[in-house]
Amino acid sequence: MKTQFDLKSIVIGFLSAALLTMAFSFKNGNTGQGARFVTEVGERGVIVLDTETGAYIINTDLSNMGWRKGDFETTHKVSKDNLTK
């Protein structure tokens, strides 16, 4: 049995193998959980946290009028939480 390989078949095979290798080795660029904003709901209220900057908004009385802004750096400096009005 005599097998012949032409240049076109070799190039197509090589490109197909390279494409499959790249497709299987592709990784998502986001690290971690992939969420910039995290929302937590608890007994004392709701907090929405920006995980990149540390800024947050919090609502402890569960109304639309009770939202307050804050960030962890300022809260740490003044040693005061933002749970009370």
Beta strands, then each sheet from edge to edge (+ up, - down):
strand 1: 37-42
strand 2: 45-50
strand 3: 55-59
strand 4: 67-71
sheet 1: 1+ 2- 3+ 4-
end
